[in-house]
Amino acid sequence: MARILVVDDVQEAVDAIRKVLEKRGHEILGYTDEVAAIDHVTNHPVDLAILDIKLKKIDGVEVLGRLKEVQPDIKTIMLTGYPTHASVEEAMRLGASAYCMKPIDRGELERKVDEVLSKAS
């Protein structure tokens, strides 16, 4: 299945996403540190990145931009508990494939992951 990077500053959120997606056969690379996540993708491409918009050091939209620099074809799903039109619009402009609202609904997450992974690059 897919190699999926998950970046959220809350470990419990990373663990919850890991639990859902590992059951579907995906390999999950979970990070609470966005800089370490970017470094990982620089050397080890992934099929999909799931990024929280609100992170501690760098916001998720900037992380998306940096990931696109090192892996231009990366597919991404943005997570937000605080949807602002500007943040979602900016993420989509930078190439985010989709976004999900927090708290995350398991069924919605599974559908979005399937949809994004099935799209041709």
N, C-alpha and C positions, 0 to 999 in steps of 0.2 A: 504494500500500500504506500501511502505518502509519508514523507518526512516533513513534519510540521513543527515550526518554531512557535512557541507561545511566550509572549512577554507581557507580564502584569506585575506591578509592584506589590501585589498581595499574593503571598505564597498559596493561600487557600484557593484563590481563583485559578492559579496555574494548576494546582492539584485537581480541582473539579473538572477543568477542561481536559486534562490528561486522562482522567478516569473515563470520561465519555468517549474520547476519541481512540484511546488504546483498545477499548472493547470492540471498536470497528476495525482494528488491525493496523492503525497508523502508528508510526514511530514519533513520539513526542519529545521535543527538546525544550524543556521549560526553563525560563529565566525570570528572575525578579530584578536583575540588573541589565538595563538596556544597553550599556556600553559593551558588556560581555556578550550579549546577544548579537550585536552588530559584528563584533570581532569573530564570533563563531561563523556567521554567514559569509564573512570575507573569505574564509578558508574551506567551508563546507556548505555548498549550496543546499537549499531546502525547496520543497515543492510549494509550500504555503507558509505564510507568517500570520499569526493571529496576535494583534497588538492592541493593548489598551491605549486609549488616547491620553488619559491622565497618568503620567508616570512621574517618578521623583526627580531624576536628573535632566532628562530630555523628554519633551512631550512626544506622544506617539506619532503625531504627524511628521515631526522631524526625524524620528526613527525610521518611518516609512521612506522618507526622502533619502536617507543614508543607505538603507537597504537597497533601494532602487539604483543607487550609484554603484554598488558592488555586485548586484544581481538584477539587471534591468528587467528581466522577465518574471520576477518574483510575483506571485499572487498573494494578495493580502485581504484579511478581514479585520476591520477595526472594531474595537469594543468601546462602548461608552455608557456610562451611567448618567452623564450630563450632556445630552445631545444639544449642541448649539448648531445652528444652521452653518455658521462660519467654519467650525472645526470639521464637520462632516463634509461640507463642500470642498474644503482644502484637501482633505484626505482623498476624496474622489478625484480631484484635479491632479493630484500626484500619482494616481494610478491604483488606488485601493479598489479591490474587486467588489467589496460588499462591506456592510457593517451590521453589528448586532447590538441590541440594547442589553444593559445589565440591569437587574440580575439576569443571567443567561438562562434561557429556556433550552433544555437539552434537545428537544425536537428541532427547534429553530437552528441551533448550532449545527446539528447533524445535516440538516437540509442545506444550509449555506455552505458548509464545507464540501458537500457532494456537488453542489452547483458550481462552485468556484473551481474545484479540481477538474470537473468535466469540461470546462471551457478551454478551447484551444488557446495557446499562448499567442 
